[in-house]
Amino acid sequence: MTLPYQVSTVAAVWALIVADVGAQCCCCSFPVNGQAVYEAQPVTQYRLEYETQYDEREITVHRQVWETQNETRTRRVSVPVVETRYQEYVVHRPVWETQTQTKQYTVRRPVTETEMRAQTFTSYEPTTVMRTQYVDQGQFVNQVQQNPGRIRKRLRFRQRTSYVDSVTGQQKFQRAGLYWVPSQGRGTTRVNRVWVPNVVAQQVQEKTYQAKQEVRQIPVQVTKYVDQVMTQEIPVQVLKWTKEPHRDPYQVTTYRYEEQTENVPIRVCKWVEEKKVVKVPRCVPRWVPVTVTRMVPRPVVRHEQLPDSSIKEDDTLQLSDDKWHSHEELSADLVMDEDAEPEQFSVLLLPADAKDVPEITSFPIIGDEQAVVHASHEEDE
């Protein structure tokens, strides 16, 4: 149960108490202070816990058993068979023979002779000749060069004139006014050094060599080759091929298929059933009682003494029995939530001089029937 709900319940209780006090005192009024006292009360709660239990169960298990058995197997086998065969062939064997052949060949023999041959020689004789040579005997001369100024367009006033259109050939008039007229600026004068040629013909002596041919008879050794036929007997090796028959044996392997039967040991796996008892875990829920301590608020009332009050300090505030006979009846009337615990509330009337009471909630009285509640919204531990 949260603290706001408890405070609201206490406020309702105090409203009934104040109404009862106002009915008993009639015209008497005095300030009444309400307080709540928290008491520790043990409460039993249940907590859900789980525990593991083991149940015995009989199961069937299949176990592997290996056995050795003989199995008859038939297979087809190829058996090699060796045979002897003969191969006949002819071999050409080389035979060398010596034969004599007559061989003729031509030989060129050298023959040296002395002959007189005419040989032409060229000789050069010096000759002096006059040759005309042209020489430039010019000089540098100063030459003045005039450079015209730049042509620019300027605004100038012109009188009314007539002119002939170059396109149509008609005469037109030009009105007086400002026109852009091309004008040439002042030119510049520049002096350049220029070479002036002066070619003069001169006679120069020149020495030349003229060719002169002479014929002379000179003895010359001349070698001539004369052909001569020579005959010679030469032995020659002649190769001849002779046929020679041969017969060679050779081995031939053939394969013949046969059926063979044999016993082969093999291992066979069999599954054997066995009964076995195992423990199966099972999770079982269980509610376990747990004792906790809760702080339960209990409302109390005390009054303050006034100077002119006719109520004594020792007097306590009494409730009428016709309105509130028991603690259970008051709690049953104040239940606003089906989860609330009305039996946790009780009313205790204290004198005005009571001390050591924790003041948590105050209920000041406004008039005779209304109460204002000021509570802190904190949750109950």
Secondary structure in CASP SS format (residue, H / E / C, confidence):
PFRMAT SS
TARGET T0000
AUTHOR 0000-0000-0000
METHOD secondary structure of the structure
MODEL  1
M C 1.00
T C 1.00
L H 1.00
P H 1.00
Y H 1.00
Q H 1.00
V H 1.00
S H 1.00
T H 1.00
V H 1.00
A H 1.00
A H 1.00
V H 1.00
W H 1.00
A H 1.00
L H 1.00
I H 1.00
V H 1.00
A H 1.00
D H 1.00
V H 1.00
G H 1.00
A H 1.00
Q H 1.00
C H 1.00
C C 1.00
C C 1.00
C C 1.00
S C 1.00
F C 1.00
P C 1.00
V E 1.00
N E 1.00
G E 1.00
Q E 1.00
A E 1.00
V E 1.00
Y E 1.00
E E 1.00
A E 1.00
Q E 1.00
P E 1.00
V E 1.00
T E 1.00
Q E 1.00
Y E 1.00
R E 1.00
L E 1.00
E E 1.00
Y E 1.00
E E 1.00
T E 1.00
Q E 1.00
Y E 1.00
D E 1.00
E E 1.00
R E 1.00
E E 1.00
I E 1.00
T E 1.00
V E 1.00
H E 1.00
R E 1.00
Q E 1.00
V E 1.00
W E 1.00
E E 1.00
T E 1.00
Q E 1.00
N E 1.00
E E 1.00
T E 1.00
R E 1.00
T E 1.00
R E 1.00
R E 1.00
V E 1.00
S E 1.00
V E 1.00
P E 1.00
V E 1.00
V E 1.00
E E 1.00
T E 1.00
R E 1.00
Y E 1.00
Q E 1.00
E E 1.00
Y E 1.00
V E 1.00
V E 1.00
H E 1.00
R E 1.00
P E 1.00
V E 1.00
W E 1.00
E E 1.00
T E 1.00
Q E 1.00
T E 1.00
Q E 1.00
T E 1.00
K E 1.00
Q E 1.00
Y E 1.00
T E 1.00
V E 1.00
R E 1.00
R E 1.00
P E 1.00
V E 1.00
T E 1.00
E E 1.00
T E 1.00
E E 1.00
M E 1.00
R E 1.00
A E 1.00
Q E 1.00
T E 1.00
F E 1.00
T E 1.00
S E 1.00
Y E 1.00
E E 1.00
P E 1.00
T E 1.00
T E 1.00
V E 1.00
M E 1.00
R E 1.00
T E 1.00
Q E 1.00
Y E 1.00
V E 1.00
D E 1.00
Q C 1.00
G C 1.00
Q E 1.00
F E 1.00
V E 1.00
N E 1.00
Q E 1.00
V E 1.00
Q E 1.00
Q E 1.00
N E 1.00
P C 1.00
G C 1.00
R C 1.00
I E 1.00
R E 1.00
K E 1.00
R E 1.00
L E 1.00
R E 1.00
F E 1.00
R E 1.00
Q C 1.00
R C 1.00
T E 1.00
S E 1.00
Y E 1.00
V E 1.00
D C 1.00
S C 1.00
V C 1.00
T C 1.00
G C 1.00
Q C 1.00
Q E 1.00
K E 1.00
F E 1.00
Q E 1.00
R C 1.00
A C 1.00
G E 1.00
L E 1.00
Y E 1.00
W E 1.00
V E 1.00
P E 1.00
S E 1.00
Q E 1.00
G C 1.00
R C 1.00
G C 1.00
T E 1.00
T E 1.00
R E 1.00
V E 1.00
N E 1.00
R E 1.00
V E 1.00
W E 1.00
V E 1.00
P C 1.00
N C 1.00
V E 1.00
V E 1.00
A E 1.00
Q E 1.00
Q E 1.00
V E 1.00
Q E 1.00
E E 1.00
K E 1.00
T E 1.00
Y E 1.00
Q E 1.00
A E 1.00
K E 1.00
Q E 1.00
E E 1.00
V E 1.00
R E 1.00
Q E 1.00
I E 1.00
P E 1.00
V E 1.00
Q E 1.00
V E 1.00
T E 1.00
K E 1.00
Y E 1.00
V E 1.00
D E 1.00
Q E 1.00
V E 1.00
M E 1.00
T E 1.00
Q E 1.00
E E 1.00
I E 1.00
P E 1.00
V E 1.00
Q E 1.00
V E 1.00
L E 1.00
K E 1.00
W E 1.00
T E 1.00
K E 1.00
E E 1.00
P E 1.00
H E 1.00
R E 1.00
D E 1.00
P E 1.00
Y E 1.00
Q E 1.00
V E 1.00
T E 1.00
T E 1.00
Y E 1.00
R E 1.00
Y E 1.00
E E 1.00
E E 1.00
Q E 1.00
T E 1.00
E E 1.00
N E 1.00
V E 1.00
P E 1.00
I E 1.00
R E 1.00
V E 1.00
C E 1.00
K E 1.00
W E 1.00
V E 1.00
E E 1.00
E E 1.00
K E 1.00
K E 1.00
V E 1.00
V E 1.00
K E 1.00
V E 1.00
P E 1.00
R E 1.00
C E 1.00
V E 1.00
P E 1.00
R E 1.00
W E 1.00
V E 1.00
P E 1.00
V E 1.00
T E 1.00
V E 1.00
T E 1.00
R E 1.00
M E 1.00
V E 1.00
P E 1.00
R E 1.00
P E 1.00
V E 1.00
V E 1.00
R E 1.00
H E 1.00
E C 1.00
Q C 1.00
L C 1.00
P C 1.00
D C 1.00
S C 1.00
S C 1.00
I C 1.00
K C 1.00
E C 1.00
D C 1.00
D C 1.00
T C 1.00
L C 1.00
Q C 1.00
L C 1.00
S C 1.00
D C 1.00
D C 1.00
K C 1.00
W C 1.00
H C 1.00
S C 1.00
H H 1.00
E H 1.00
E H 1.00
L H 1.00
S H 1.00
A H 1.00
D H 1.00
L C 1.00
V C 1.00
M C 1.00
D C 1.00
E C 1.00
D C 1.00
A C 1.00
E C 1.00
P H 1.00
E H 1.00
Q H 1.00
F C 1.00
S C 1.00
V C 1.00
L E 1.00
L E 1.00
L C 1.00
P C 1.00
A C 1.00
D C 1.00
A C 1.00
K C 1.00
D C 1.00
V C 1.00
P C 1.00
E C 1.00
I C 1.00
T C 1.00
S E 1.00
F C 1.00
P C 1.00
I E 1.00
I E 1.00
G C 1.00
D C 1.00
E C 1.00
Q E 1.00
A E 1.00
V C 1.00
V C 1.00
H E 1.00
A C 1.00
S C 1.00
H C 1.00
E C 1.00
E C 1.00
D C 1.00
E C 1.00
END
